[in-house]
Amino acid sequence: MIELDEIDKRIIQLLKQNSRLSFSELARQFGFSDVAIRKRVEKLVERGVIKRFTCEINYAKLGRPVSAFVFVKTRADRTNDVLEALKAIPDVEQIYQVMGDYDIIIKTNVPDIPSLKELTDEKIAGIHGVLEVKPSIIFSQV
């Protein structure tokens, strides 16, 4: 486990909220130099604490306002095959292999409810090895 001080923890929190914050902007918030902040961020990356910098997409602006998690139960001997098949479905945004009541959780963004129904009832349920598909529409992100 990697130990982080309060400054590193706060840097991570700020970058989680906005990964485009410049070293100058971060430095102003801490009263440090740009170089000191850059070194801290680089060290977090080198140590593997920060894996990548990313952006959050407003899918509603792209005509895909319905967000949902889809819970998938598979035959134990077919889970890897199901995971591979899911990667090929364009509406599947994220795939998580989990342990619990379900084997896979998918995050999707689709244009409307009929599209979600088609995704779950036809595309996902139709994959060999899928036993159960349960969608859950996201109302808001907190």
DOKOL-575752 format. One line per 3 residues: their letters; for each residue x, y, z of N, C-alpha, C, O, CB. Coordinates in nm, 3 decimals. Glycine has a CB too. Layout:
N
a	X:Y:Z:X:Y:Z:X:Y:Z:X:Y:Z:X:Y:Z  ...
This chain:
142
mie	0.084:-0.119:0.000:0.000:0.000:0.000:0.088:0.125:0.000:0.190:0.130:0.068:-0.095:0.000:0.122  0.047:0.223:-0.076:0.123:0.347:-0.086:0.064:0.449:0.011:-0.056:0.475:0.010:0.122:0.401:-0.232  0.149:0.506:0.094:0.107:0.609:0.189:0.107:0.745:0.119:0.204:0.780:0.051:0.200:0.611:0.315
lde	0.000:0.821:0.136:-0.010:0.955:0.079:-0.028:1.056:0.190:-0.096:1.030:0.289:-0.126:0.963:-0.022  0.034:1.174:0.172:0.010:1.280:0.269:-0.117:1.355:0.229:-0.175:1.329:0.124:0.133:1.377:0.277  -0.158:1.447:0.312:-0.283:1.520:0.288:-0.278:1.602:0.159:-0.380:1.618:0.092:-0.314:1.612:0.405
idk	-0.162:1.653:0.124:-0.149:1.732:0.001:-0.172:1.643:-0.121:-0.247:1.680:-0.211:-0.010:1.800:-0.007  -0.108:1.527:-0.124:-0.129:1.434:-0.235:-0.275:1.392:-0.245:-0.331:1.383:-0.354:-0.039:1.311:-0.220  -0.337:1.366:-0.131:-0.479:1.327:-0.131:-0.566:1.437:-0.189:-0.659:1.411:-0.265:-0.525:1.293:0.013
rii	-0.534:1.562:-0.153:-0.612:1.676:-0.204:-0.586:1.697:-0.353:-0.678:1.730:-0.428:-0.578:1.804:-0.125  -0.463:1.679:-0.398:-0.431:1.689:-0.541:-0.514:1.587:-0.618:-0.573:1.620:-0.721:-0.278:1.668:-0.566  -0.517:1.464:-0.569:-0.594:1.359:-0.636:-0.742:1.397:-0.642:-0.806:1.381:-0.745:-0.577:1.225:-0.564
qll	-0.795:1.447:-0.532:-0.936:1.487:-0.528:-0.966:1.596:-0.631:-1.066:1.589:-0.702:-0.974:1.536:-0.387  -0.879:1.695:-0.639:-0.898:1.804:-0.735:-0.888:1.754:-0.879:-0.966:1.795:-0.964:-0.794:1.915:-0.712  -0.794:1.664:-0.906:-0.779:1.610:-1.041:-0.895:1.517:-1.077:-0.930:1.506:-1.195:-0.647:1.536:-1.053
kqn	-0.953:1.450:-0.978:-1.072:1.368:-1.005:-1.188:1.456:-1.049:-1.268:1.417:-1.134:-1.111:1.286:-0.880  -1.198:1.575:-0.992:-1.305:1.668:-1.028:-1.281:1.734:-1.163:-1.375:1.760:-1.238:-1.320:1.775:-0.921  -1.152:1.760:-1.193:-1.118:1.825:-1.320:-0.974:1.788:-1.356:-0.879:1.848:-1.308:-1.134:1.980:-1.310
srl	-0.960:1.688:-1.442:-0.826:1.640:-1.477:-0.749:1.738:-1.565:-0.632:1.715:-1.595:-0.837:1.507:-1.548  -0.814:1.846:-1.607:-0.747:1.946:-1.691:-0.686:2.060:-1.610:-0.629:2.152:-1.668:-0.845:2.003:-1.791  -0.696:2.054:-1.479:-0.633:2.158:-1.397:-0.484:2.165:-1.428:-0.415:2.062:-1.431:-0.656:2.131:-1.247
sfs	-0.435:2.283:-1.450:-0.291:2.299:-1.479:-0.211:2.294:-1.350:-0.265:2.309:-1.240:-0.265:2.432:-1.555  -0.081:2.273:-1.365:0.006:2.275:-1.247:0.000:2.412:-1.181:0.005:2.422:-1.059:0.153:2.240:-1.286  -0.012:2.518:-1.262:-0.021:2.654:-1.208:-0.145:2.672:-1.123:-0.139:2.730:-1.014:-0.021:2.757:-1.321
ela	-0.260:2.621:-1.172:-0.384:2.632:-1.096:-0.376:2.555:-0.965:-0.420:2.603:-0.861:-0.503:2.582:-1.180  -0.320:2.434:-0.971:-0.303:2.356:-0.849:-0.208:2.425:-0.752:-0.233:2.431:-0.632:-0.251:2.215:-0.882  -0.099:2.476:-0.806:0.001:2.543:-0.722:-0.060:2.661:-0.647:-0.031:2.682:-0.529:0.120:2.591:-0.807
rqf	-0.145:2.738:-0.715:-0.210:2.853:-0.650:-0.296:2.808:-0.532:-0.299:2.875:-0.429:-0.298:2.931:-0.751  -0.364:2.697:-0.547:-0.451:2.648:-0.440:-0.373:2.604:-0.317:-0.425:2.609:-0.205:-0.536:2.533:-0.491  -0.249:2.560:-0.336:-0.168:2.512:-0.225:-0.062:2.611:-0.179:-0.002:2.594:-0.072:-0.101:2.384:-0.264
gfs	-0.041:2.714:-0.258:0.064:2.809:-0.224:0.202:2.754:-0.252:0.300:2.795:-0.188:0.052:2.849:-0.079  0.213:2.660:-0.345:0.340:2.600:-0.384:0.380:2.650:-0.522:0.302:2.717:-0.590:0.330:2.446:-0.382  0.501:2.617:-0.564:0.545:2.649:-0.699:0.488:2.547:-0.798:0.452:2.436:-0.761:0.700:2.653:-0.707
dva	0.482:2.588:-0.925:0.438:2.496:-1.031:0.526:2.371:-1.033:0.476:2.260:-1.048:0.442:2.566:-1.169  0.655:2.391:-1.017:0.750:2.279:-1.023:0.723:2.179:-0.910:0.726:2.058:-0.933:0.895:2.332:-1.013  0.695:2.228:-0.790:0.670:2.139:-0.676:0.544:2.055:-0.701:0.542:1.936:-0.671:0.654:2.221:-0.546
irk	0.440:2.117:-0.756:0.316:2.044:-0.785:0.339:1.944:-0.898:0.294:1.830:-0.890:0.203:2.143:-0.822  0.409:1.988:-1.003:0.438:1.898:-1.116:0.512:1.774:-1.067:0.480:1.663:-1.109:0.520:1.970:-1.224  0.610:1.792:-0.980:0.687:1.679:-0.927:0.598:1.585:-0.847:0.611:1.463:-0.857:0.804:1.729:-0.838
rve	0.507:1.641:-0.768:0.416:1.558:-0.690:0.325:1.476:-0.782:0.306:1.356:-0.761:0.330:1.645:-0.594  0.269:1.541:-0.884:0.179:1.470:-0.977:0.257:1.363:-1.053:0.209:1.251:-1.068:0.113:1.570:-1.077  0.376:1.396:-1.101:0.459:1.299:-1.172:0.491:1.179:-1.083:0.492:1.065:-1.130:0.588:1.364:-1.222
klv	0.518:1.205:-0.957:0.548:1.096:-0.863:0.424:1.007:-0.843:0.437:0.885:-0.835:0.595:1.153:-0.726  0.306:1.068:-0.836:0.182:0.990:-0.823:0.161:0.902:-0.946:0.114:0.788:-0.935:0.061:1.084:-0.804  0.196:0.954:-1.064:0.185:0.876:-1.187:0.288:0.763:-1.188:0.255:0.649:-1.218:0.203:0.967:-1.311
erg	0.413:0.795:-1.155:0.520:0.695:-1.153:0.489:0.581:-1.056:0.519:0.465:-1.085:0.653:0.760:-1.114  0.431:0.614:-0.942:0.400:0.513:-0.841:0.273:0.434:-0.874:0.238:0.339:-0.803:0.384:0.580:-0.705  0.205:0.474:-0.982:0.085:0.402:-1.024:-0.041:0.442:-0.952:-0.145:0.378:-0.969:0.106:0.258:-1.007
vik	-0.034:0.548:-0.870:-0.153:0.594:-0.799:-0.250:0.657:-0.900:-0.369:0.629:-0.897:-0.115:0.696:-0.687  -0.198:0.743:-0.987:-0.277:0.799:-1.096:-0.247:0.714:-1.219:-0.134:0.709:-1.266:-0.245:0.953:-1.121  -0.351:0.646:-1.270:-0.332:0.558:-1.384:-0.345:0.632:-1.516:-0.273:0.604:-1.612:-0.430:0.443:-1.379
rft	-0.439:0.728:-1.521:-0.459:0.803:-1.644:-0.543:0.927:-1.614:-0.609:0.935:-1.511:-0.527:0.716:-1.753  -0.538:1.020:-1.706:-0.620:1.140:-1.698:-0.731:1.123:-1.799:-0.706:1.080:-1.912:-0.536:1.272:-1.724  -0.853:1.155:-1.761:-0.966:1.128:-1.848:-1.066:1.243:-1.846:-1.045:1.343:-1.777:-1.035:0.998:-1.806
cei	-1.173:1.229:-1.921:-1.276:1.331:-1.921:-1.412:1.266:-1.902:-1.430:1.147:-1.930:-1.273:1.414:-2.052  -1.507:1.343:-1.856:-1.644:1.296:-1.837:-1.727:1.349:-1.953:-1.725:1.468:-1.982:-1.703:1.342:-1.699  -1.799:1.261:-2.018:-1.878:1.297:-2.136:-2.022:1.327:-2.096:-2.081:1.256:-2.015:-1.873:1.184:-2.241
nya	-2.078:1.433:-2.154:-2.220:1.463:-2.139:-2.293:1.391:-2.252:-2.307:1.445:-2.362:-2.249:1.620:-2.141  -2.339:1.270:-2.225:-2.401:1.187:-2.329:-2.532:1.245:-2.379:-2.570:1.219:-2.493:-2.424:1.048:-2.277  -2.602:1.322:-2.297:-2.726:1.384:-2.343:-2.700:1.477:-2.461:-2.781:1.484:-2.553:-2.793:1.462:-2.228
klg	-2.587:1.547:-2.459:-2.550:1.636:-2.570:-2.520:1.557:-2.697:-2.523:1.611:-2.808:-2.427:1.721:-2.532  -2.491:1.427:-2.681:-2.461:1.341:-2.796:-2.582:1.257:-2.837:-2.571:1.163:-2.916:-2.343:1.249:-2.764  -2.699:1.292:-2.781:-2.822:1.221:-2.817:-2.835:1.085:-2.750:-2.905:0.997:-2.800:-2.827:1.202:-2.965
rpv	-2.768:1.067:-2.635:-2.773:0.941:-2.562:-2.802:0.970:-2.414:-2.719:0.943:-2.328:-2.639:0.862:-2.579  -2.921:1.026:-2.385:-2.950:1.073:-2.249:-2.987:0.965:-2.147:-2.991:0.993:-2.027:-3.060:1.170:-2.254  -3.015:0.844:-2.192:-3.054:0.738:-2.098:-2.930:0.659:-2.057:-2.868:0.590:-2.138:-3.160:0.643:-2.162
saf	-2.894:0.671:-1.929:-2.781:0.599:-1.873:-2.834:0.486:-1.786:-2.934:0.501:-1.716:-2.688:0.694:-1.791  -2.765:0.374:-1.790:-2.810:0.260:-1.711:-2.692:0.170:-1.676:-2.590:0.166:-1.746:-2.918:0.180:-1.785  -2.710:0.098:-1.565:-2.624:-0.013:-1.533:-2.700:-0.138:-1.574:-2.822:-0.145:-1.556:-2.583:-0.016:-1.380
vfv	-2.631:-0.234:-1.629:-2.694:-0.360:-1.667:-2.619:-0.471:-1.595:-2.499:-0.489:-1.613:-2.693:-0.381:-1.824  -2.693:-0.545:-1.514:-2.636:-0.654:-1.435:-2.656:-0.785:-1.512:-2.766:-0.816:-1.557:-2.702:-0.661:-1.294  -2.548:-0.860:-1.527:-2.551:-0.981:-1.610:-2.501:-1.101:-1.529:-2.395:-1.096:-1.467:-2.465:-0.962:-1.737
ktr	-2.580:-1.207:-1.532:-2.541:-1.334:-1.471:-2.505:-1.430:-1.585:-2.578:-1.440:-1.683:-2.656:-1.393:-1.378  -2.393:-1.499:-1.570:-2.347:-1.588:-1.676:-2.325:-1.730:-1.625:-2.317:-1.754:-1.504:-2.217:-1.535:-1.738  -2.317:-1.823:-1.718:-2.270:-1.956:-1.683:-2.123:-1.942:-1.648:-2.049:-1.871:-1.717:-2.292:-2.061:-1.800
adr	-2.079:-2.007:-1.541:-1.942:-1.993:-1.493:-1.839:-2.025:-1.601:-1.734:-1.961:-1.609:-1.919:-2.082:-1.372  -1.867:-2.123:-1.682:-1.771:-2.164:-1.784:-1.776:-2.077:-1.910:-1.698:-2.099:-2.003:-1.795:-2.309:-1.822  -1.866:-1.980:-1.915:-1.881:-1.894:-2.033:-1.853:-1.747:-2.005:-1.865:-1.665:-2.097:-2.020:-1.909:-2.088
tnd	-1.817:-1.711:-1.883:-1.800:-1.570:-1.847:-1.700:-1.498:-1.937:-1.727:-1.388:-1.984:-1.755:-1.558:-1.702  -1.586:-1.559:-1.961:-1.485:-1.494:-2.047:-1.535:-1.473:-2.189:-1.506:-1.370:-2.250:-1.357:-1.577:-2.050  -1.609:-1.570:-2.242:-1.667:-1.556:-2.376:-1.770:-1.443:-2.379:-1.776:-1.366:-2.475:-1.732:-1.689:-2.420
vle	-1.849:-1.432:-2.273:-1.948:-1.325:-2.265:-1.878:-1.189:-2.260:-1.919:-1.095:-2.327:-2.039:-1.343:-2.140  -1.772:-1.180:-2.179:-1.696:-1.055:-2.170:-1.643:-1.013:-2.307:-1.651:-0.896:-2.343:-1.579:-1.070:-2.072  -1.590:-1.107:-2.383:-1.539:-1.077:-2.517:-1.650:-1.030:-2.609:-1.631:-0.935:-2.686:-1.470:-1.200:-2.576
alk	-1.765:-1.095:-2.603:-1.879:-1.056:-2.688:-1.929:-0.917:-2.651:-1.967:-0.840:-2.739:-1.993:-1.159:-2.675  -1.930:-0.885:-2.523:-1.977:-0.752:-2.479:-1.887:-0.641:-2.532:-1.936:-0.532:-2.563:-1.982:-0.746:-2.326  -1.757:-0.667:-2.542:-1.664:-0.565:-2.592:-1.699:-0.521:-2.734:-1.667:-0.409:-2.774:-1.521:-0.619:-2.590
aip	-1.765:-0.607:-2.809:-1.798:-0.578:-2.949:-1.928:-0.500:-2.965:-1.962:-0.460:-3.077:-1.808:-0.707:-3.027  -2.002:-0.478:-2.857:-2.129:-0.406:-2.867:-2.104:-0.256:-2.847:-2.058:-0.216:-2.741:-2.232:-0.459:-2.761  -2.133:-0.174:-2.948:-2.101:-0.031:-2.941:-2.167:0.043:-2.824:-2.106:0.136:-2.771:-2.143:0.034:-3.068
dve	-2.287:0.006:-2.784:-2.355:0.077:-2.675:-2.299:0.046:-2.537:-2.335:0.113:-2.440:-2.501:0.044:-2.677  -2.213:-0.053:-2.527:-2.152:-0.089:-2.398:-2.034:0.005:-2.374:-1.934:-0.002:-2.444:-2.107:-0.239:-2.396  -2.047:0.092:-2.275:-1.944:0.193:-2.245:-1.836:0.139:-2.153:-1.717:0.161:-2.177:-2.008:0.316:-2.182
qiy	-1.877:0.068:-2.049:-1.783:0.014:-1.950:-1.829:-0.125:-1.910:-1.948:-0.154:-1.906:-1.772:0.107:-1.825  -1.732:-0.211:-1.882:-1.762:-0.348:-1.841:-1.681:-0.379:-1.715:-1.560:-0.355:-1.710:-1.729:-0.452:-1.956  -1.749:-0.431:-1.613:-1.683:-0.470:-1.489:-1.715:-0.616:-1.460:-1.832:-0.655:-1.459:-1.728:-0.378:-1.370
qvm	-1.613:-0.696:-1.436:-1.634:-0.831:-1.389:-1.637:-0.823:-1.237:-1.543:-0.771:-1.176:-1.523:-0.931:-1.442  -1.743:-0.874:-1.176:-1.763:-0.857:-1.032:-1.793:-0.992:-0.966:-1.817:-1.092:-1.033:-1.877:-0.758:-1.004  -1.789:-0.991:-0.833:-1.823:-1.108:-0.756:-1.945:-1.073:-0.673:-1.949:-0.968:-0.609:-1.702:-1.154:-0.665
gdy	-2.044:-1.159:-0.673:-2.166:-1.133:-0.598:-2.284:-1.198:-0.668:-2.271:-1.306:-0.725:-2.190:-0.982:-0.582  -2.399:-1.132:-0.662:-2.520:-1.187:-0.723:-2.509:-1.195:-0.876:-2.569:-1.281:-0.939:-2.641:-1.104:-0.685  -2.431:-1.104:-0.933:-2.411:-1.102:-1.078:-2.262:-1.115:-1.107:-2.178:-1.094:-1.020:-2.468:-0.971:-1.141
dii	-2.232:-1.151:-1.232:-2.093:-1.173:-1.271:-2.033:-1.053:-1.343:-1.912:-1.032:-1.341:-2.084:-1.294:-1.360  -2.120:-0.974:-1.407:-2.075:-0.861:-1.489:-2.170:-0.744:-1.466:-2.291:-0.762:-1.454:-2.070:-0.900:-1.640  -2.113:-0.624:-1.460:-2.193:-0.502:-1.458:-2.147:-0.417:-1.576:-2.028:-0.395:-1.596:-2.179:-0.423:-1.321
ikt	-2.244:-0.371:-1.653:-2.217:-0.289:-1.772:-2.272:-0.150:-1.748:-2.378:-0.134:-1.687:-2.279:-0.353:-1.901  -2.201:-0.049:-1.795:-2.252:0.089:-1.796:-2.280:0.122:-1.941:-2.196:0.099:-2.027:-2.149:0.192:-1.731  -2.397:0.177:-1.968:-2.436:0.212:-2.104:-2.504:0.348:-2.108:-2.559:0.395:-2.009:-2.528:0.105:-2.162
nvp	-2.499:0.409:-2.224:-2.571:0.534:-2.252:-2.638:0.515:-2.388:-2.570:0.492:-2.488:-2.475:0.662:-2.250  -2.770:0.525:-2.390:-2.846:0.500:-2.511:-2.943:0.615:-2.538:-2.970:0.695:-2.449:-2.922:0.365:-2.501  -2.995:0.623:-2.660:-3.085:0.734:-2.695:-3.220:0.733:-2.622:-3.274:0.839:-2.592:-3.110:0.732:-2.842
dip	-3.274:0.613:-2.595:-3.408:0.607:-2.537:-3.432:0.469:-2.474:-3.348:0.380:-2.482:-3.515:0.636:-2.645  -3.549:0.455:-2.412:-3.584:0.330:-2.343:-3.595:0.212:-2.442:-3.546:0.103:-2.412:-3.717:0.347:-2.267  -3.657:0.231:-2.559:-3.660:0.119:-2.654:-3.518:0.071:-2.693:-3.497:-0.048:-2.713:-3.736:0.160:-2.781
slk	-3.423:0.162:-2.702:-3.286:0.123:-2.733:-3.225:0.043:-2.618:-3.150:-0.052:-2.641:-3.200:0.247:-2.761  -3.256:0.082:-2.495:-3.208:0.006:-2.378:-3.269:-0.133:-2.378:-3.200:-0.232:-2.350:-3.242:0.080:-2.247  -3.398:-0.141:-2.409:-3.466:-0.271:-2.415:-3.404:-0.359:-2.523:-3.383:-0.479:-2.501:-3.617:-0.253:-2.442
elt	-3.374:-0.303:-2.638:-3.310:-0.379:-2.747:-3.171:-0.428:-2.703:-3.133:-0.542:-2.729:-3.299:-0.293:-2.875  -3.097:-0.339:-2.637:-2.964:-0.376:-2.590:-2.970:-0.492:-2.492:-2.896:-0.589:-2.505:-2.895:-0.256:-2.525  -3.060:-0.482:-2.394:-3.065:-0.584:-2.289:-3.132:-0.713:-2.336:-3.082:-0.823:-2.312:-3.137:-0.531:-2.168
dek	-3.247:-0.699:-2.403:-3.327:-0.817:-2.438:-3.275:-0.892:-2.560:-3.295:-1.013:-2.573:-3.469:-0.776:-2.462  -3.209:-0.821:-2.651:-3.164:-0.886:-2.773:-3.012:-0.902:-2.778:-2.961:-1.014:-2.791:-3.211:-0.807:-2.894  -2.941:-0.792:-2.768:-2.796:-0.798:-2.786:-2.725:-0.869:-2.671:-2.641:-0.956:-2.695:-2.739:-0.659:-2.801
iag	-2.758:-0.835:-2.547:-2.689:-0.896:-2.433:-2.748:-1.032:-2.400:-2.675:-1.130:-2.386:-2.696:-0.804:-2.309  -2.879:-1.040:-2.388:-2.944:-1.167:-2.353:-2.919:-1.273:-2.461:-2.925:-1.392:-2.433:-3.095:-1.148:-2.333  -2.893:-1.229:-2.582:-2.869:-1.322:-2.692:-2.729:-1.382:-2.696:-2.702:-1.469:-2.779:-2.895:-1.254:-2.820
ihg	-2.641:-1.336:-2.609:-2.505:-1.390:-2.605:-2.506:-1.528:-2.539:-2.564:-1.546:-2.432:-2.409:-1.293:-2.529  -2.443:-1.624:-2.605:-2.437:-1.760:-2.551:-2.365:-1.758:-2.415:-2.253:-1.709:-2.403:-2.364:-1.856:-2.650  -2.432:-1.810:-2.314:-2.373:-1.815:-2.180:-2.436:-1.716:-2.084:-2.412:-1.723:-1.964:-2.226:-1.791:-2.188
vle	-2.517:-1.623:-2.135:-2.585:-1.526:-2.049:-2.710:-1.592:-1.992:-2.793:-1.645:-2.066:-2.622:-1.395:-2.127  -2.723:-1.589:-1.861:-2.837:-1.651:-1.794:-2.944:-1.549:-1.754:-3.063:-1.580:-1.756:-2.790:-1.726:-1.671  -2.900:-1.429:-1.717:-2.995:-1.326:-1.669:-2.940:-1.189:-1.698:-2.819:-1.165:-1.688:-3.023:-1.342:-1.517
vkp	-3.030:-1.097:-1.736:-2.994:-0.958:-1.763:-3.093:-0.869:-1.689:-3.214:-0.884:-1.703:-2.994:-0.927:-1.918  -3.040:-0.776:-1.610:-3.126:-0.688:-1.531:-3.076:-0.543:-1.544:-2.973:-0.508:-1.488:-3.129:-0.732:-1.381  -3.150:-0.459:-1.619:-3.109:-0.319:-1.632:-3.158:-0.235:-1.513:-3.260:-0.267:-1.451:-3.162:-0.259:-1.763
sii	-3.085:-0.129:-1.484:-3.122:-0.035:-1.379:-3.090:0.105:-1.430:-2.973:0.140:-1.445:-3.048:-0.065:-1.244  -3.193:0.185:-1.457:-3.173:0.318:-1.514:-3.118:0.414:-1.408:-3.161:0.412:-1.293:-3.306:0.373:-1.571  -3.023:0.495:-1.448:-2.961:0.593:-1.358:-3.040:0.723:-1.367:-3.054:0.779:-1.475:-2.810:0.616:-1.394
fsq	-3.090:0.771:-1.254:-3.162:0.898:-1.251:-3.068:1.017:-1.238:-3.087:1.120:-1.302:-3.262:0.898:-1.136  -2.966:1.002:-1.155:-2.869:1.111:-1.138:-2.739:1.056:-1.081:-2.735:0.950:-1.019:-2.927:1.221:-1.046  -2.635:1.131:-1.104:-2.503:1.097:-1.048:-2.476:1.195:-0.936:-2.484:1.316:-0.955:-2.389:1.103:-1.156
v	-2.444:1.143:-0.819:-2.423:1.226:-0.700:-2.275:1.247:-0.679:-2.235:1.315:-0.585:-2.486:1.162:-0.575
